[in-house]
Amino acid sequence: MKFLVIRFSSIGDIVLTTPVIRCLKQQVPDAEVHFLTKKSYRGILEHNPYIDKLHLLADDWTVMLGDLQAEQFDVVIDLHHNLRTWRIKRALKQARDFSFNKLNYEKWLLTALKINKLPNTHIVDRNLATVESFGVTNDGRGLDYFIPEKDVVAVSDLPMSHMAGYIGVVIGAALRTKQLPEEKLKALCAGINHPIILLGGPEDKTMGDSITAVDPIKIYNACGKFNLNQSADLVRRAKIIISHDTGLMHVAAAFKKRIISIWGNTVPGFGMQPYYGNATVKSVIAEVNNLSCRPCSKIGYKKCPRGHFKCMQLQDIAGIQQQAMDLL
C-alpha cells in the first residue's frame, strides 16, 4: 500500500509523528510511506530511513497537487487536519483518508471554561489511532530523530570548558507566554553549578548573549550558531535538558534525555509532555499549579492576557536548579 502522511509544521509536532512513520513502514507489509511537510522543515525528515519519499509544500499548488496525484496514493494519513489538508485530500479523492482528532472542542472547554474533558492520552497515541485500522500498534520505541553525519558538531566547535559535558538549556519558545522571562532565565543559569549551553534559533541570540554575560565561562550561547540538526546534536550530547514546551524538548525526548520541562500558559494535559515510549527515563515537570487563569490558550500569546504572567513569574527557580543537580 502507498501512504501519504501529512504534517506541515512545526518542529515538535513533526517529531511527534515519527512513530506513525516507523510503525507503518515496519508493520504494514510492503508499505510505501511518503511524507508531505513545509520546505523549512525538510531537515527533520529527509534522513529518516522509514520515509520512501519526502514531498514539500510548494507555493505553486497546481504543480504540487499534480505531482501528488501522479503518485496514486492508496491512503492519506492527515496528521495536521486543516483547510489546506482538506484541499489536498479532495484532490487525491481516489485515496482513503484518515484524520487526526485535534480535540479542539475539548481544548476550548479547558482554556475558556476550565472544564477538563481531554482524554489522558498522549498525542503520539492519538496520531497512531489514525492507522490502527491497518493493524498498526504502538511499538513502544518512542520518537525518532536522525542526524546526518555532516551535521554532527565537532568537539572542537565547543569551548574547552564544555567538552567534558554540559546541561542544555533551551531558552526559546514559539510564543512569549511559553517562555521564562529573561531575568528568570538569567537567575536559573546563574544558580546552576555546571557548564551550560544555551539552545535556540537566531531569534534567541540577543537574549542568549545577555544571559551568557552572567558568567561567560560557564555559559556558552549556541543560539543562531548552528542549524536545526546541529542543535539537535547538541541536545543529543547534553547530560540533561531544561526546556520550555517547545520543539527541542521533543527532540530531547527522541534521544531519551532526562528533561526538566517548564510550562507556562500551556499544560502537559494537552498530551504534549516528553514522550519516551516504553523506556523509563526520569523527567520533571515544572509548572505553577492552582492558577485560575491557566491554561489560557492551547498555543500561547505574545504576552500574558491578564498582565501578571504568574504562570512563569511564580516558577520555583531554586527548585528547578536543585532538580537539575539531582538529575546530574
C-alpha positions as CSV (number, residue, x, y, z in Angstrom):
1,M,0.0,0.0,0.0
2,K,1.1,3.5,-0.7
3,F,0.6,6.0,2.1
4,L,0.9,9.8,2.2
5,V,1.4,11.2,5.7
6,I,0.8,14.9,6.1
7,R,2.1,17.3,8.8
8,F,3.2,20.7,7.8
9,S,4.7,22.1,11.0
10,S,6.2,22.7,13.5
11,I,9.4,21.1,14.8
12,G,7.9,19.3,17.8
13,D,4.7,18.3,16.1
14,I,6.6,16.7,13.2
15,V,8.9,14.8,15.6
16,L,5.8,13.6,17.4
17,T,4.6,11.9,14.1
18,T,7.7,9.8,13.7
19,P,6.2,6.7,15.5
20,V,3.4,6.7,12.8
21,I,6.0,6.7,10.1
22,R,8.1,3.9,11.6
23,C,5.2,1.7,12.6
24,L,3.6,2.0,9.2
25,K,6.8,1.1,7.4
26,Q,7.6,-1.8,9.7
27,Q,4.2,-3.3,10.4
28,V,2.2,-3.0,7.1
29,P,3.6,-5.5,4.5
30,D,5.3,-3.7,1.6
31,A,4.1,-0.3,2.8
32,E,5.5,2.6,0.8
33,V,5.5,5.7,3.0
34,H,5.6,9.3,1.7
35,F,5.5,12.4,3.8
36,L,4.4,16.0,3.0
37,T,5.7,18.9,5.0
38,K,6.8,22.5,4.6
39,K,10.1,23.1,2.9
40,S,11.6,24.8,6.0
41,Y,11.2,21.5,8.0
42,R,12.7,19.1,5.4
43,G,15.9,18.7,7.5
44,I,13.9,17.0,10.2
45,L,12.7,14.2,7.9
46,E,15.0,13.9,4.9
47,H,17.3,11.5,6.7
48,N,14.5,9.3,8.2
49,P,15.1,5.8,6.8
50,Y,11.4,4.9,7.2
51,I,10.3,7.6,4.6
52,D,10.4,6.4,1.0
53,K,9.8,9.9,-0.5
54,L,9.6,13.4,1.0
55,H,7.3,15.9,-0.6
56,L,7.4,19.6,0.2
57,L,4.5,22.1,0.4
58,A,5.0,24.4,-2.6
59,D,4.0,27.9,-3.5
60,D,2.5,26.6,-6.8
61,W,-0.3,24.4,-5.6
62,T,-1.3,23.4,-9.1
63,V,2.1,21.8,-9.7
64,M,2.3,20.3,-6.2
65,L,-1.2,18.7,-6.4
66,G,-0.4,17.4,-9.9
67,D,2.8,15.7,-8.5
68,L,0.8,14.2,-5.6
69,Q,-1.9,12.9,-7.9
70,A,0.6,11.2,-10.1
71,E,1.8,9.2,-7.1
72,Q,-1.6,7.4,-7.0
73,F,-1.7,7.0,-3.2
74,D,-3.9,4.4,-1.6
75,V,-4.2,6.2,1.8
76,V,-3.7,9.7,3.1
77,I,-2.9,10.0,6.8
78,D,-3.8,13.6,7.8
79,L,-2.0,14.5,11.0
80,H,-2.5,18.2,10.5
81,H,-6.2,18.4,9.7
82,N,-6.9,21.9,8.5
83,L,-8.3,23.6,5.4
84,R,-5.1,23.0,3.4
85,T,-5.0,19.3,4.1
86,W,-8.7,19.2,3.2
87,R,-7.8,20.7,-0.2
88,I,-5.1,18.1,-0.7
89,K,-7.4,15.2,0.3
90,R,-10.0,16.5,-2.1
91,A,-7.5,16.4,-4.9
92,L,-6.5,12.9,-4.0
93,K,-10.1,11.7,-4.0
94,Q,-9.1,8.2,-5.1
95,A,-7.3,7.6,-1.8
96,R,-8.9,6.7,1.5
97,D,-8.1,9.3,4.2
98,F,-7.8,9.2,7.9
99,S,-7.5,12.4,10.0
100,F,-6.0,13.2,13.4
101,N,-8.6,14.3,16.0
102,K,-7.4,17.7,17.2
103,L,-9.8,17.8,20.1
104,N,-10.4,21.5,19.5
105,Y,-13.8,21.5,21.4
106,E,-12.2,19.8,24.4
107,K,-9.3,22.2,24.4
108,W,-11.7,25.1,24.2
109,L,-13.6,23.8,27.2
110,L,-10.4,23.7,29.2
111,T,-8.9,27.0,28.2
112,A,-12.2,29.0,28.2
113,L,-14.3,27.4,30.9
114,K,-11.6,25.3,32.8
115,I,-13.7,22.1,32.2
116,N,-11.3,19.3,31.6
117,K,-12.8,16.7,29.2
118,L,-9.5,15.9,27.5
119,P,-8.5,12.2,27.4
120,N,-5.5,11.1,29.4
121,T,-3.8,10.2,26.1
122,H,-0.5,11.4,24.7
123,I,-0.7,13.0,21.2
124,V,1.6,10.2,19.9
125,D,-1.1,7.6,20.7
126,R,-3.8,9.9,19.1
127,N,-1.6,10.1,16.0
128,L,-1.3,6.3,15.9
129,A,-5.1,5.9,16.2
130,T,-5.3,7.2,12.6
131,V,-3.5,4.0,11.4
132,E,-4.9,1.4,13.7
133,S,-7.3,0.0,11.1
134,F,-4.3,-1.2,9.2
135,G,-3.3,-3.4,12.2
136,V,-0.6,-0.9,13.3
137,T,0.1,-0.8,17.0
138,N,2.5,1.3,19.1
139,D,5.8,-0.5,19.2
140,G,6.9,1.4,22.3
141,R,10.1,2.7,20.8
142,G,9.3,6.3,21.3
143,L,10.2,9.2,18.9
144,D,12.8,9.2,16.1
145,Y,15.3,11.9,15.1
146,F,18.1,11.2,12.6
147,I,21.1,13.4,12.4
148,P,23.2,13.2,9.2
149,E,27.0,12.8,9.6
150,K,27.6,16.3,8.1
151,D,25.6,17.9,10.9
152,V,27.4,16.2,13.8
153,V,29.1,19.0,15.7
154,A,32.8,18.7,16.1
155,V,34.1,18.7,19.6
156,S,36.5,21.5,18.6
157,D,33.5,23.7,18.0
158,L,32.7,23.8,21.7
159,P,34.5,25.7,24.4
160,M,37.1,23.6,26.2
161,S,35.2,24.2,29.4
162,H,32.2,22.3,27.9
163,M,33.9,19.3,26.3
164,A,33.5,17.1,29.3
165,G,29.8,17.6,29.4
166,Y,27.1,20.2,29.9
167,I,23.5,21.0,30.6
168,G,21.4,22.1,27.6
169,V,19.0,25.0,28.3
170,V,16.5,25.7,25.6
171,I,15.7,29.4,26.0
172,G,13.4,30.0,23.1
173,A,9.7,29.3,22.6
174,A,7.3,30.0,19.7
175,L,5.3,32.4,21.9
176,R,6.3,34.5,24.9
177,T,3.7,33.1,27.3
178,K,5.5,29.7,26.9
179,Q,8.9,31.2,27.8
180,L,10.5,32.2,31.1
181,P,11.3,36.0,31.2
182,E,14.9,36.8,30.5
183,E,15.6,37.7,34.2
184,K,14.3,34.4,35.3
185,L,16.5,32.6,32.7
186,K,19.5,34.6,34.0
187,A,18.7,33.6,37.6
188,L,18.2,29.9,36.6
189,C,21.6,29.7,34.8
190,A,23.4,31.7,37.4
191,G,22.5,29.2,40.1
192,I,23.4,26.0,38.3
193,N,27.0,24.9,39.2
194,H,27.7,23.2,35.9
195,P,28.7,24.1,32.3
196,I,25.6,25.3,30.3
197,I,24.9,25.5,26.6
198,L,22.0,27.8,25.6
199,L,20.0,26.4,22.7
200,G,17.7,28.2,20.3
201,G,17.4,29.8,16.9
202,P,18.8,33.1,15.5
203,E,15.9,35.0,17.0
204,D,17.1,33.9,20.5
205,K,20.8,35.1,20.0
206,T,20.4,38.5,21.6
207,M,18.8,37.2,24.7
208,G,21.3,34.4,24.8
209,D,24.2,37.0,24.8
210,S,22.5,38.7,27.7
211,I,22.2,35.5,29.7
212,T,25.8,34.5,28.8
213,A,27.1,37.8,30.3
214,V,26.1,36.5,33.7
215,D,29.0,34.0,33.5
216,P,30.8,33.8,30.1
217,I,33.0,30.9,31.2
218,K,30.2,28.7,32.5
219,I,27.6,29.6,29.9
220,Y,28.0,29.2,26.1
221,N,25.5,30.8,23.8
222,A,24.8,28.4,20.8
223,C,21.7,30.2,19.7
224,G,21.9,31.1,16.0
225,K,25.3,29.5,15.6
226,F,24.1,26.1,14.5
227,N,21.4,24.8,12.2
228,L,18.5,22.7,13.4
229,N,20.2,19.3,13.0
230,Q,23.4,20.6,14.7
231,S,21.3,21.9,17.6
232,A,19.7,18.5,17.8
233,D,23.2,17.0,18.0
234,L,24.0,19.3,20.9
235,V,20.8,18.2,22.6
236,R,21.8,14.5,22.0
237,R,25.1,15.1,23.7
238,A,23.8,17.0,26.7
239,K,23.7,15.4,30.1
240,I,20.3,16.8,30.7
241,I,18.0,19.3,29.0
242,I,16.0,22.1,30.6
243,S,13.3,23.3,28.1
244,H,10.1,25.2,27.7
245,D,7.2,23.4,26.0
246,T,8.9,23.6,22.6
247,G,10.3,21.6,19.7
248,L,13.7,20.9,21.1
249,M,12.0,19.3,24.1
250,H,10.6,16.6,21.9
251,V,13.9,16.3,20.1
252,A,15.4,15.6,23.5
253,A,12.8,13.0,24.3
254,A,13.7,11.3,21.0
255,F,17.2,10.9,22.3
256,K,15.8,9.6,25.7
257,K,17.4,12.6,27.5
258,R,16.4,13.5,31.1
259,I,14.3,16.6,30.8
260,I,13.1,19.4,33.1
261,S,10.2,20.9,31.1
262,I,9.0,24.3,32.2
263,W,5.3,25.0,31.4
264,G,3.7,28.5,31.3
265,N,0.3,29.1,29.8
266,T,0.0,25.6,28.3
267,V,-0.3,22.4,30.3
268,P,1.0,18.8,30.0
269,G,-2.6,17.7,30.0
270,F,-2.8,18.7,26.3
271,G,-0.9,15.5,25.7
272,M,2.4,17.1,24.7
273,Q,4.7,16.2,27.6
274,P,8.0,14.5,26.9
275,Y,7.3,11.1,25.3
276,Y,9.7,8.1,25.8
277,G,7.6,5.2,24.7
278,N,8.3,2.1,26.9
279,A,11.7,3.5,28.0
280,T,12.0,4.5,31.7
281,V,13.6,8.0,31.7
282,K,13.4,10.3,34.6
283,S,11.9,13.7,33.7
284,V,10.5,16.6,35.7
285,I,7.5,18.8,35.0
286,A,7.9,22.4,36.4
287,E,4.6,24.3,36.5
288,V,2.7,26.6,38.7
289,N,-0.5,24.8,39.7
290,N,-3.8,26.2,41.0
291,L,-3.9,29.3,38.8
292,S,-7.5,30.0,37.8
293,C,-6.3,31.5,34.5
294,R,-4.2,28.5,33.4
295,P,-4.3,27.2,30.7
296,C,-5.3,30.3,28.9
297,S,-4.6,29.0,25.4
298,K,-3.8,25.8,23.6
299,I,-0.9,27.5,21.8
300,G,0.1,30.8,23.6
301,Y,0.2,34.5,23.2
302,K,2.8,37.3,22.7
303,K,2.1,38.5,26.2
304,C,0.0,37.5,29.2
305,P,-3.6,38.4,28.5
306,R,-4.1,39.4,32.2
307,G,-0.8,41.2,32.5
308,H,0.6,39.4,35.6
309,F,2.2,36.4,33.9
310,K,2.0,34.4,37.1
311,C,2.5,31.0,35.3
312,M,6.1,31.9,34.7
313,Q,6.8,34.7,37.2
314,L,6.0,32.3,40.1
315,Q,8.1,29.4,38.8
316,D,10.3,27.9,41.5
317,I,13.7,28.7,40.1
318,A,15.6,27.4,43.1
319,G,13.6,24.2,42.9
320,I,14.5,23.8,39.1
321,Q,18.1,24.4,39.9
322,Q,18.1,21.7,42.6
323,Q,16.2,19.2,40.3
324,A,18.9,19.8,37.6
325,M,21.7,19.0,40.0
326,D,19.8,15.9,41.3
327,L,19.3,14.6,37.7
328,L,23.1,15.0,37.1
